[in-house]
Amino acid sequence: MNAIVTVVGTDRVGIIAGVSAFLAERNINIEDISQTILSGNFVMMMMVDLSSSTGTLETVKQELSKMGEEMNVSISVMHEKVFSAMHRI
């Protein structure tokens, strides 16, 4: 099962490292990643594979949301099918 993780906030050291470490600790593989900095704002999107995850999608969502609050960024997670349906033209 794939999911899309988005991270948005003011750029600072350690955002990618923190999110990547969180995913690795839960056996979640990063399949694809894109990140950029727009006028000092950090924007990252990842496609991750949760098929071997030690937690459920809902648990991962909640934990990443809390982590985002602690890092002062917004982190959201949604199932790949939901993401695709929302962005279909």
Buried (B, 14 or more C-beta within 10 A) or exposed (E): EBBBBBBBBEBEEEBBEBBBEBBEEBEBBBEEBEBEEEEEEBBBBBBBBBEEBEBEBEEBBEBBEEBBEEBEBEBBBBBBEEBEEEEEE
